[in-house]
Amino acid sequence: MGKTGNCQIGVSVNLVSDRASSAVDWRLFLPESWDDAKHGEDAPLAGAIRRRRAKAAVPDAARHREKWRLALDMLDEVRGNWELPDLPVVADAGYGDATGFREGLTERGLTYAVAVKATTTAHPGDASPERPPYSGQGRPPVSAYPQPHTTLRALALAAGQAATRTVTWRQGGKATKRNPNAHMRSRFLSLRVRPANRSIRRSADGALPECRLLVEWPPDSAEPTDYWLSTLPVDTPLRELARIAKIRWRVEHDYRELKDGLGLDHFEGRNYLGWHRHVTLASLAQAFCTLLRLDPKVPAPA
């Protein structure tokens, strides 16, 4: 799950698959600068935006909507209309750091492994809220965690590099003398954590939902380089967890093919309908190339 290079081009949905993206759907992302309803108090600016929308034939129903909300909309569509299985969802930190996006996936019964920033706040997995004693006067106190939350970086550093394990998650394409089989390998750490911020919904006893933190910590690095939060089953092996978290390489490969090889980012029009026609044709071209690659009877790769 990610976005194209042009800030107005959109968002696509990619469900986990080893061989190719399972689904691609598109939405045009309209910044607030293209939504006159967001500038109602500034009549001259709102009027200029309406004229620009009319010139580009943007329908009135198309409004600014956060990218993570667009992503959830697209997941609803591909699950409801495309009859695809509920596979784990992967995303970059632009989506993973949005609490509403992660909660939206959980509400839909979808597991995920999404990238997040090292500064994302959390409690350790074994932390539990406590209710302070009630004096009998005033409003009864609510349950709260006795220790302040910390960051994912701090939790990983507290566990230490000695707790990491070497994991090979797939075979790459560049063999070397030291790595003749082109294994993609690094060291990873998995911890139970409870992400913490004011917008995360708590259970009746005040507890924050628990998930897994996956950290990549290369042996030659002084600290971790990448962080993911995951709701995959607790018995998911570390290698499988790393493989799924890292499978976004497939998404980036598809974007590179779409933009560089099939012309997705070559659109220079100024019309809403024209943009949709362009991305539809580019997506169909990629689907055709993917089917050719998966066809064992094709004599040469597409």
Steps between C-alpha positions, in 0.01 A plus 500: 500500500648833403474801275635614167756772462247765396322632809170516309519160333365276770523190710500131420417193704732200491414190699779260592608266222832333420473514124311817421269756651165342572299812432551850375234765536530873457364819649589855409634670811374858514701727733313750715605766248257334254205486742309827521300363796820513707530875441141613549601796718726636226249582226753617235717190546199266502375662180839456330503133602150447360606650166807277491290192580251590228779544245637154585147349506539377857158376617349662806508172692881478470639665814816502704535176693805382691702237315457243776123541475522454123702184561231358729237588239695306238543202728126495553450502123746226412372279782135558414506494121812312395451184707859502625613315814571702814879504483724705734534866410841667473563873485771760539522732799285761326209267575638296791543808717131588459320354803168518316638289217626224731174499696304495175683186390429331833132596483485331160659183635817553296844424640790722406874565513544874450812712523510766773747759622747432779341785696160328516401478867415177682502309828665158539268211428487389865399845629153522650286792620429554865211678670614742773326464838175693530460737791122501471479863393463640152514299179658155535844483335536306176753228438834618365843359433725570799805560279508753215516365149826495307600465135543190285865592464547505877326162539721345231818644648398373845467148358847533348661373183578169673127419483493518119503195273633455149216454251506424129167612358546442125747450218610814322638552153858607569744222591845582635803297602398534865135429419492270194130414551395867516322448832327807643611483861510725806445488876155552649341541840137443595338645814151524645397865530194712563499809274400805699346831405184684595305394192545123550188343638539307826312206642260533792781453753711772337741261326649592164485238222809282465688423180846392387788732432740378233838669485776463245842552659786426258811363674713793385251763621513671839121496525195366313433630151136401445189447710165329435186439703316174429179327602590171333431197724732477800634163383617643165870405467748787494609410148142515372438827681810653341407363157157660512630831635765509227265403218443864419790460257236347273289814531797723416585276204146542367517878536832513320359292217181705486677837503815434300396217269128558448474878527289545812674826592507630140150645523504873421129563464287728712175307500350273769360251251823498299700411809274203571529378144877527515545304824248240386695432180832490691353255752361278225841497330663392826238229552571369149877493566442323832285231336771444240764458772283244680422302184739200479437471126642845420846449341654821634433714809279804455 
